[in-house]
Amino acid sequence: MVDIEKLLETIAGIEKKIEIIAILLAVFAIGSIIFWILYRSRKQRAFKQGLACLENRQYSQALSFFGQAEIDWGINIAHKTPTTILKDLDRLDRIVTKVAEAARECGHIVDVGSLREMIRARKEIWSNRKYLKFGSHSLKAAILERDRQIVNSIEKMRSQLRSTYPKNSAA
């Protein structure tokens, strides 16, 4: 009889541990979802604030917000598929265009033509299925080096673009 009682106690202890693990996993999942929502909204907030400032003719503030949006921009690594990469590059293109527009309104001449060409070149690579490995979201080795060169060029140009942002950040 004593062995059955110990067995029941052991089973109860295991069930309790399983319940605790399930609760911790649920809390982690909910926390991850909340983090992701806040992260995405933060990335979009600066761009939306920049649009509002641009509409209200607050060009210096708009430039500051668009600059923050450009700094915050990145490829969505959680869903790194050709479709999401193209969407992210479209978003960068919109941000860069708005940076140039706000800078022009502030009296700065900002040429983003070369940067936009590099963004278009990267979009062409990721939109062409023949450059992807079969059954994968990865680029073939033959085009991978070209993509890396474009990424490096984009990053250098983005770094140069940042010199146009106001020193006193509105974000």
PEGI-V400628 format. One record per residue. N is the residue number from 1. SS is DSSP state (a for helix, b for strand, c for the rest). D_CENTER is the distance of its C-alpha to the mean C-alpha in Angstrom with 1 decimal. Layout:
BEGIN
N;SS;D_CENTER, N;SS;D_CENTER
END
This chain:
BEGIN
1;c;61.6, 2;a;59.9, 3;a;57.7, 4;a;56.4, 5;a;55.6, 6;a;53.6, 7;a;51.8, 8;a;51.0, 9;a;49.7, 10;a;47.6, 11;a;46.1, 12;a;45.5, 13;a;43.7, 14;a;41.5, 15;a;40.7, 16;a;39.8, 17;a;37.4, 18;a;35.8, 19;a;35.4, 20;a;33.8, 21;a;31.4, 22;a;30.5, 23;a;30.0, 24;a;27.7, 25;a;25.6, 26;a;25.4, 27;a;24.4, 28;a;21.7, 29;a;20.3, 30;a;20.6, 31;a;19.0, 32;a;16.0, 33;a;15.7, 34;a;16.2, 35;a;13.6, 36;a;10.9, 37;a;12.2, 38;a;12.4, 39;a;9.0, 40;a;7.7, 41;a;10.8, 42;a;10.4, 43;a;7.3, 44;a;9.6, 45;a;12.8, 46;a;13.0, 47;a;12.8, 48;a;15.4, 49;a;17.5, 50;a;17.5, 51;a;18.8, 52;a;21.4, 53;a;22.6, 54;a;22.9, 55;a;24.9, 56;c;27.1, 57;c;27.6, 58;c;26.2, 59;a;24.8, 60;a;24.3, 61;a;22.3, 62;a;20.3, 63;a;19.6, 64;a;18.6, 65;a;16.1, 66;a;14.7, 67;a;14.7, 68;a;12.8, 69;a;10.1, 70;a;10.1, 71;a;10.2, 72;a;7.2, 73;c;5.1, 74;c;3.6, 75;c;4.4, 76;c;4.3, 77;a;7.3, 78;a;9.1, 79;a;10.1, 80;c;10.2, 81;c;12.9, 82;a;14.0, 83;a;13.5, 84;a;9.8, 85;a;9.4, 86;a;11.7, 87;a;10.1, 88;a;6.9, 89;a;9.7, 90;a;11.7, 91;a;9.3, 92;a;9.5, 93;a;13.2, 94;a;13.8, 95;a;12.5, 96;a;14.7, 97;a;17.5, 98;a;17.5, 99;a;17.6, 100;a;20.5, 101;a;22.2, 102;a;22.1, 103;a;23.2, 104;a;26.0, 105;a;27.1, 106;c;27.4, 107;c;29.6, 108;c;27.3, 109;c;27.3, 110;c;23.9, 111;c;23.8, 112;c;20.4, 113;a;22.3, 114;a;21.8, 115;a;18.0, 116;a;17.8, 117;a;20.2, 118;a;18.1, 119;a;15.0, 120;a;17.7, 121;a;19.1, 122;a;16.0, 123;a;15.7, 124;a;19.4, 125;a;19.0, 126;a;16.5, 127;a;18.5, 128;c;21.8, 129;a;22.6, 130;a;25.3, 131;a;22.9, 132;b;21.6, 133;c;23.6, 134;c;25.7, 135;c;24.4, 136;c;21.1, 137;c;17.5, 138;c;18.3, 139;b;19.7, 140;c;23.4, 141;a;24.6, 142;a;26.2, 143;a;23.0, 144;a;20.7, 145;a;22.2, 146;a;21.8, 147;a;18.0, 148;a;17.9, 149;a;20.0, 150;a;17.8, 151;a;14.7, 152;a;17.1, 153;a;18.4, 154;a;15.1, 155;a;14.4, 156;a;18.0, 157;a;18.0, 158;a;15.0, 159;a;16.9, 160;a;20.0, 161;a;18.5, 162;a;17.8, 163;a;21.6, 164;a;21.9, 165;c;20.1, 166;c;22.7, 167;c;23.6, 168;c;23.9, 169;c;20.5, 170;c;20.7, 171;c;17.5
END
